[in-house]
């Protein structure tokens, strides 16, 4: 059995038994959730796109060694972290919003609330504050002592991924096809770079031609946003209502107006198409399935040492005798 597959199995098993629960900080930091929400409200006013960016941190964190805030660690002379991994570099952003939440929490409840839990709370708030569902989150995670760029590179999917690859990947984390489609609905808000779609527009599958799955008028729009000579960090909207969390994403997929290949493939592939059609018609069903998927993803955990970091970007000093370190 390969080490990576062993890790998947460990994630599935420990994810089901992790000692996390709603109301974890009710005694030690009762204002924790409201403090994070206030930071997210301020971020929404300052830059609406930042909420979509923060929400995606949960996926990119939890799929790599579980929900442990390893994603937030900066590189050190002896560790290559996950921020510069292929799926994250020049893509993930708004880390400073998590920093702001941590700083606010440290003022009120020093050394109590983990960065891993902040990601979970902030992701929930990002959805709720942009018009999506709200749900009760389970808390009580510890922050990792290390991060791995290699682990992220080996796990995280690319914008070119097709539905078969995505189904297999999510299955390794005990997430269903329905979970995959619902969680892909996180692209209901936010933007993505031209870098992620250049091949779709100009060389799909090495054909030298655009992806035939793109609706022609939408392709013309994308051609203007992302011409061949474009700065590939230019961004386009992931759906037609990029600051509202709704089911427009699925309406766009049915109309063949999905921005990323990994989005549109969910409608072109038979095993996922039915859920796309269902969520296109029934926003309430999408919201319910999305919440279920986010909770399942939040349960992913590896049995490894952890701590409550003072600063989400660095591990606590080994000599600090920090009280919440294990």
QUILIN-V858402 format. One record per residue. RES is the residue in one small letter. SS is DSSP state (helix for helix, strand for strand, loop for the rest). PSI is psi in whole degrees, 0 to 359 (NA if undefined). BURIAL is 1 if it has 24 or more other C-alpha atoms within 12 Angstrom, else 0. Layout:
# QUILIN-V858402
res:RES ss:SS psi:PSI burial:BURIAL
res:RES ss:SS psi:PSI burial:BURIAL
This chain:
# QUILIN-V858402
res:x ss:loop psi:130 burial:0
res:x ss:loop psi:153 burial:0
res:x ss:helix psi:323 burial:0
res:x ss:helix psi:317 burial:0
res:x ss:helix psi:323 burial:0
res:x ss:helix psi:321 burial:0
res:x ss:helix psi:318 burial:1
res:x ss:helix psi:314 burial:1
res:x ss:helix psi:317 burial:1
res:x ss:helix psi:320 burial:1
res:x ss:helix psi:315 burial:1
res:x ss:helix psi:315 burial:1
res:x ss:helix psi:308 burial:0
res:x ss:helix psi:335 burial:1
res:x ss:helix psi:327 burial:1
res:x ss:helix psi:342 burial:1
res:x ss:helix psi:3 burial:0
res:x ss:loop psi:139 burial:1
res:x ss:loop psi:65 burial:0
res:x ss:loop psi:150 burial:1
res:x ss:strand psi:157 burial:0
res:x ss:loop psi:148 burial:0
res:x ss:loop psi:20 burial:0
res:x ss:loop psi:324 burial:1
res:x ss:loop psi:14 burial:1
res:x ss:loop psi:330 burial:0
res:x ss:loop psi:324 burial:0
res:x ss:loop psi:334 burial:0
res:x ss:loop psi:71 burial:1
res:x ss:loop psi:339 burial:0
res:x ss:loop psi:9 burial:0
res:x ss:helix psi:310 burial:1
res:x ss:helix psi:323 burial:1
res:x ss:helix psi:328 burial:0
res:x ss:helix psi:314 burial:1
res:x ss:helix psi:318 burial:1
res:x ss:helix psi:321 burial:1
res:x ss:helix psi:320 burial:1
res:x ss:helix psi:320 burial:1
res:x ss:helix psi:324 burial:1
res:x ss:helix psi:318 burial:1
res:x ss:helix psi:321 burial:0
res:x ss:helix psi:322 burial:1
res:x ss:helix psi:318 burial:1
res:x ss:helix psi:318 burial:0
res:x ss:helix psi:315 burial:0
res:x ss:loop psi:98 burial:0
res:x ss:loop psi:324 burial:1
res:x ss:helix psi:334 burial:1
res:x ss:helix psi:333 burial:1
res:x ss:helix psi:320 burial:1
res:x ss:helix psi:320 burial:1
res:x ss:helix psi:316 burial:1
res:x ss:helix psi:317 burial:1
res:x ss:helix psi:321 burial:1
res:x ss:helix psi:343 burial:1
res:x ss:helix psi:328 burial:1
res:x ss:helix psi:314 burial:1
res:x ss:helix psi:312 burial:1
res:x ss:helix psi:335 burial:1
res:x ss:helix psi:309 burial:1
res:x ss:helix psi:331 burial:1
res:x ss:loop psi:348 burial:1
res:x ss:loop psi:98 burial:1
res:x ss:loop psi:26 burial:1
res:x ss:strand psi:176 burial:1
res:x ss:loop psi:88 burial:1
res:x ss:loop psi:11 burial:1
res:x ss:loop psi:20 burial:1
res:x ss:helix psi:329 burial:1
res:x ss:helix psi:330 burial:1
res:x ss:helix psi:348 burial:1
res:x ss:loop psi:131 burial:1
res:x ss:loop psi:156 burial:1
res:x ss:loop psi:152 burial:0
res:x ss:strand psi:171 burial:0
res:x ss:loop psi:338 burial:0
res:x ss:loop psi:5 burial:0
res:x ss:strand psi:126 burial:0
res:x ss:loop psi:113 burial:0
res:x ss:loop psi:193 burial:1
res:x ss:loop psi:349 burial:1
res:x ss:loop psi:331 burial:1
res:x ss:loop psi:14 burial:1
res:x ss:loop psi:160 burial:1
res:x ss:loop psi:320 burial:1
res:x ss:loop psi:351 burial:1
res:x ss:loop psi:324 burial:1
res:x ss:loop psi:135 burial:0
res:x ss:loop psi:16 burial:0
res:x ss:loop psi:300 burial:1
res:x ss:loop psi:147 burial:1
res:x ss:loop psi:181 burial:1
res:x ss:loop psi:28 burial:1
res:x ss:helix psi:331 burial:1
res:x ss:helix psi:336 burial:1
res:x ss:helix psi:319 burial:1
res:x ss:helix psi:320 burial:1
res:x ss:helix psi:318 burial:1
res:x ss:helix psi:319 burial:1
res:x ss:helix psi:318 burial:1
res:x ss:helix psi:316 burial:1
res:x ss:helix psi:317 burial:1
res:x ss:helix psi:319 burial:1
res:x ss:helix psi:322 burial:1
res:x ss:helix psi:331 burial:1
res:x ss:helix psi:327 burial:0
res:x ss:helix psi:318 burial:0
res:x ss:loop psi:72 burial:1
res:x ss:loop psi:133 burial:0
res:x ss:loop psi:20 burial:1
res:x ss:loop psi:310 burial:1
res:x ss:loop psi:125 burial:1
res:x ss:loop psi:155 burial:1
res:x ss:helix psi:326 burial:1
res:x ss:helix psi:319 burial:1
res:x ss:helix psi:328 burial:1
res:x ss:helix psi:318 burial:1
res:x ss:helix psi:315 burial:1
res:x ss:helix psi:314 burial:1
res:x ss:helix psi:315 burial:1
res:x ss:helix psi:324 burial:1
res:x ss:helix psi:315 burial:1
res:x ss:helix psi:314 burial:1
res:x ss:helix psi:325 burial:1
res:x ss:helix psi:320 burial:1
res:x ss:helix psi:310 burial:1
res:x ss:helix psi:321 burial:1
res:x ss:helix psi:346 burial:1
res:x ss:loop psi:15 burial:1
res:x ss:loop psi:1 burial:0
res:x ss:loop psi:189 burial:1
res:x ss:loop psi:160 burial:1
res:x ss:loop psi:147 burial:1
res:x ss:loop psi:164 burial:1
res:x ss:loop psi:124 burial:0
res:x ss:loop psi:148 burial:1
res:x ss:loop psi:136 burial:1
res:x ss:strand psi:169 burial:1
res:x ss:loop psi:18 burial:1
res:x ss:loop psi:159 burial:1
res:x ss:loop psi:159 burial:1
res:x ss:strand psi:143 burial:1
res:x ss:strand psi:161 burial:1
res:x ss:loop psi:355 burial:1
res:x ss:loop psi:173 burial:1
res:x ss:loop psi:166 burial:1
res:x ss:loop psi:110 burial:1
res:x ss:helix psi:321 burial:1
res:x ss:helix psi:317 burial:0
res:x ss:helix psi:319 burial:1
res:x ss:helix psi:316 burial:1
res:x ss:helix psi:327 burial:1
res:x ss:helix psi:343 burial:0
res:x ss:helix psi:313 burial:1
res:x ss:loop psi:134 burial:1
res:x ss:loop psi:161 burial:1
res:x ss:loop psi:166 burial:1
res:x ss:loop psi:345 burial:1
res:x ss:loop psi:353 burial:1
res:x ss:loop psi:143 burial:1
res:x ss:loop psi:172 burial:1
res:x ss:helix psi:323 burial:1
res:x ss:helix psi:313 burial:0
res:x ss:helix psi:315 burial:0
res:x ss:helix psi:320 burial:1
res:x ss:helix psi:314 burial:1
res:x ss:helix psi:319 burial:0
res:x ss:helix psi:310 burial:1
res:x ss:helix psi:326 burial:1
res:x ss:helix psi:327 burial:1
res:x ss:helix psi:339 burial:1
res:x ss:loop psi:17 burial:1
res:x ss:loop psi:32 burial:1
res:x ss:loop psi:133 burial:1
res:x ss:loop psi:174 burial:1
res:x ss:helix psi:320 burial:1
res:x ss:helix psi:318 burial:1
res:x ss:helix psi:315 burial:1
res:x ss:helix psi:309 burial:1
res:x ss:helix psi:317 burial:1
res:x ss:helix psi:314 burial:1
res:x ss:helix psi:332 burial:1
res:x ss:helix psi:337 burial:1
res:x ss:helix psi:355 burial:1
res:x ss:helix psi:338 burial:1
res:x ss:helix psi:11 burial:1
res:x ss:helix psi:337 burial:1
res:x ss:loop psi:151 burial:1
res:x ss:loop psi:185 burial:1
res:x ss:strand psi:166 burial:1
res:x ss:strand psi:160 burial:1
res:x ss:strand psi:153 burial:1
res:x ss:helix psi:327 burial:1
res:x ss:helix psi:324 burial:1
res:x ss:helix psi:348 burial:1
res:x ss:loop psi:4 burial:1
res:x ss:helix psi:319 burial:1
res:x ss:helix psi:326 burial:1
res:x ss:helix psi:325 burial:1
res:x ss:helix psi:331 burial:1
res:x ss:helix psi:348 burial:1
res:x ss:loop psi:51 burial:0
res:x ss:helix psi:125 burial:0
res:x ss:helix psi:32 burial:0
res:x ss:helix psi:17 burial:0
res:x ss:loop psi:346 burial:0
res:x ss:loop psi:11 burial:0
res:x ss:loop psi:162 burial:0
res:x ss:loop psi:162 burial:1
res:x ss:loop psi:121 burial:1
res:x ss:loop psi:348 burial:0
res:x ss:loop psi:349 burial:1
res:x ss:loop psi:128 burial:1
res:x ss:loop psi:133 burial:0
res:x ss:helix psi:314 burial:0
res:x ss:helix psi:326 burial:0
res:x ss:helix psi:323 burial:1
res:x ss:helix psi:320 burial:1
res:x ss:helix psi:320 burial:0
res:x ss:helix psi:316 burial:0
res:x ss:helix psi:324 burial:1
res:x ss:helix psi:323 burial:1
res:x ss:helix psi:324 burial:0
res:x ss:helix psi:320 burial:1
res:x ss:loop psi:66 burial:1
res:x ss:loop psi:168 burial:0
res:x ss:loop psi:326 burial:0
res:x ss:loop psi:18 burial:0
res:x ss:loop psi:151 burial:0
res:x ss:loop psi:115 burial:0
res:x ss:loop psi:0 burial:0
res:x ss:loop psi:357 burial:0
res:x ss:loop psi:144 burial:1
res:x ss:strand psi:155 burial:1
res:x ss:strand psi:158 burial:1
res:x ss:strand psi:139 burial:1
res:x ss:loop psi:335 burial:1
res:x ss:loop psi:182 burial:1
res:x ss:loop psi:348 burial:1
res:x ss:loop psi:71 burial:1
res:x ss:loop psi:352 burial:1
res:x ss:loop psi:7 burial:1
res:x ss:loop psi:126 burial:1
res:x ss:loop psi:106 burial:1
res:x ss:loop psi:192 burial:1
res:x ss:loop psi:17 burial:1
res:x ss:helix psi:327 burial:1
res:x ss:helix psi:316 burial:1
res:x ss:helix psi:326 burial:1
res:x ss:helix psi:320 burial:1
res:x ss:helix psi:320 burial:1
res:x ss:helix psi:318 burial:1
res:x ss:helix psi:325 burial:1
res:x ss:loop psi:6 burial:1
res:x ss:loop psi:40 burial:1
res:x ss:loop psi:31 burial:1
res:x ss:loop psi:137 burial:1
res:x ss:loop psi:310 burial:1
res:x ss:loop psi:151 burial:1
res:x ss:helix psi:319 burial:1
res:x ss:helix psi:343 burial:1
res:x ss:helix psi:303 burial:1
res:x ss:helix psi:330 burial:1
res:x ss:helix psi:335 burial:1
res:x ss:helix psi:335 burial:1
res:x ss:helix psi:329 burial:1
res:x ss:helix psi:340 burial:1
res:x ss:loop psi:129 burial:1
res:x ss:helix psi:321 burial:0
res:x ss:helix psi:336 burial:0
res:x ss:helix psi:342 burial:1
res:x ss:helix psi:321 burial:1
res:x ss:helix psi:320 burial:0
res:x ss:helix psi:323 burial:1
res:x ss:helix psi:313 burial:1
res:x ss:helix psi:319 burial:1
res:x ss:helix psi:313 burial:1
res:x ss:helix psi:333 burial:1
res:x ss:helix psi:323 burial:1
res:x ss:helix psi:323 burial:0
res:x ss:loop psi:96 burial:0
res:x ss:helix psi:324 burial:1
res:x ss:helix psi:320 burial:0
res:x ss:helix psi:321 burial:1
res:x ss:helix psi:312 burial:1
res:x ss:helix psi:316 burial:1
res:x ss:helix psi:314 burial:1
res:x ss:helix psi:325 burial:1
res:x ss:helix psi:314 burial:1
res:x ss:helix psi:314 burial:1
res:x ss:helix psi:316 burial:1
res:x ss:helix psi:320 burial:1
res:x ss:helix psi:322 burial:1
res:x ss:helix psi:316 burial:1
res:x ss:helix psi:316 burial:1
res:x ss:helix psi:323 burial:1
res:x ss:helix psi:344 burial:1
res:x ss:loop psi:348 burial:1
res:x ss:loop psi:130 burial:1
res:x ss:strand psi:144 burial:1
res:x ss:loop psi:139 burial:1
res:x ss:loop psi:94 burial:1
res:x ss:loop psi:161 burial:0
res:x ss:loop psi:151 burial:0
res:x ss:strand psi:177 burial:1
res:x ss:strand psi:175 burial:1
res:x ss:loop psi:108 burial:1
res:x ss:loop psi:146 burial:1
res:x ss:loop psi:327 burial:1
res:x ss:strand psi:125 burial:1
res:x ss:loop psi:343 burial:1
res:x ss:loop psi:346 burial:1
res:x ss:strand psi:150 burial:1
res:x ss:loop psi:145 burial:1
res:x ss:loop psi:151 burial:1
res:x ss:loop psi:137 burial:0
res:x ss:loop psi:338 burial:0
res:x ss:loop psi:5 burial:0
res:x ss:loop psi:343 burial:0
res:x ss:loop psi:42 burial:0
res:x ss:loop psi:129 burial:0
res:x ss:loop psi:333 burial:0
res:x ss:loop psi:23 burial:0
res:x ss:loop psi:141 burial:1
res:x ss:loop psi:NA burial:0
